[in-house]
């Protein structure tokens, strides 16, 4: 897993209190509870996936479970781990 990264800017994120937020990122399954009624109401397609999270120097991988919306639309999640960055709500992986 390699990538070319380009630094765009630096900004501070603010911790948000526990509530339902429209999360704009891929997020861990254990970060909160998806608001299923809102998902159906907004006609979202939420996909579950399992991906590598860490790897040791000996190439031993650990994996984690994540959710993402098929078309990269924000997903309503009841969470206490959300961050506000500019006009987006994020959850760290």
C-alpha positions as CSV (number, residue, x, y, z in Angstrom):
1,X,0.0,0.0,0.0
2,X,1.9,3.0,-1.3
3,X,0.7,6.5,-2.2
4,X,2.0,9.8,-3.4
5,X,0.8,12.4,-1.0
6,X,0.7,16.2,-1.5
7,X,0.5,18.5,1.5
8,X,-2.4,20.9,0.9
9,X,-2.8,22.8,4.2
10,X,-2.9,22.6,7.9
11,X,-5.9,23.2,10.1
12,X,-7.2,22.4,13.6
13,X,-10.0,20.0,14.2
14,X,-12.4,20.4,17.2
15,X,-13.7,17.4,19.2
16,X,-17.5,17.3,19.1
17,X,-19.9,16.1,21.9
18,X,-21.7,12.8,21.5
19,X,-24.6,13.2,19.0
20,X,-25.7,12.1,15.5
21,X,-23.4,13.6,12.9
22,X,-23.1,13.2,9.1
23,X,-19.6,11.7,8.9
24,X,-17.7,12.6,5.7
25,X,-15.0,9.9,5.9
26,X,-14.6,6.1,6.1
27,X,-15.1,5.3,9.7
28,X,-14.4,2.3,12.1
29,X,-17.4,0.2,12.8
30,X,-16.8,0.5,16.6
31,X,-16.8,4.3,16.6
32,X,-20.6,4.5,17.1
33,X,-24.0,3.5,15.8
34,X,-25.3,4.2,12.3
35,X,-28.7,5.9,12.2
36,X,-30.4,3.3,10.0
37,X,-33.6,5.3,9.7
38,X,-31.7,8.2,8.3
39,X,-29.7,6.0,6.0
40,X,-32.9,4.6,4.4
41,X,-34.5,8.0,4.4
42,X,-31.5,9.5,2.5
43,X,-31.2,6.4,0.2
44,X,-27.6,5.8,1.2
45,X,-25.6,2.6,0.4
46,X,-23.3,1.8,3.3
47,X,-20.7,-0.8,2.7
48,X,-18.8,-2.8,5.3
49,X,-15.2,-3.7,4.7
50,X,-12.2,-5.1,6.5
51,X,-8.8,-3.6,5.8
52,X,-5.3,-3.7,7.2
53,X,-4.8,-1.3,10.0
54,X,-1.1,-1.9,11.0
55,X,1.8,-4.0,9.9
56,X,5.0,-5.0,11.7
57,X,8.5,-5.0,10.4
58,X,8.0,-8.7,9.8
59,X,4.9,-8.1,7.6
60,X,2.4,-9.3,10.2
61,X,-0.8,-7.4,9.5
62,X,-3.7,-6.6,11.9
63,X,-7.0,-5.7,10.4
64,X,-10.0,-3.6,11.3
65,X,-13.6,-3.2,10.3
66,X,-14.9,-0.1,8.6
67,X,-17.9,1.4,7.0
68,X,-18.1,3.7,3.9
69,X,-20.9,5.0,1.7
70,X,-20.7,3.7,-1.9
71,X,-20.8,7.2,-3.5
72,X,-18.7,8.9,-0.7
73,X,-21.8,10.7,0.7
74,X,-21.9,11.5,4.4
75,X,-23.3,8.8,6.7
76,X,-25.4,9.7,9.9
77,X,-23.6,8.2,12.9
78,X,-24.3,8.5,16.6
79,X,-20.8,8.9,17.9
80,X,-18.7,10.6,20.6
81,X,-15.6,10.4,18.4
82,X,-16.4,13.0,15.8
83,X,-14.2,15.9,14.9
84,X,-15.2,19.1,13.2
85,X,-12.8,20.2,10.5
86,X,-13.9,23.2,8.4
87,X,-17.4,22.3,7.2
88,X,-16.9,18.5,7.5
89,X,-17.3,16.0,10.3
90,X,-14.6,13.4,10.4
91,X,-13.8,10.3,12.5
92,X,-10.2,9.2,12.7
93,X,-9.3,5.7,11.7
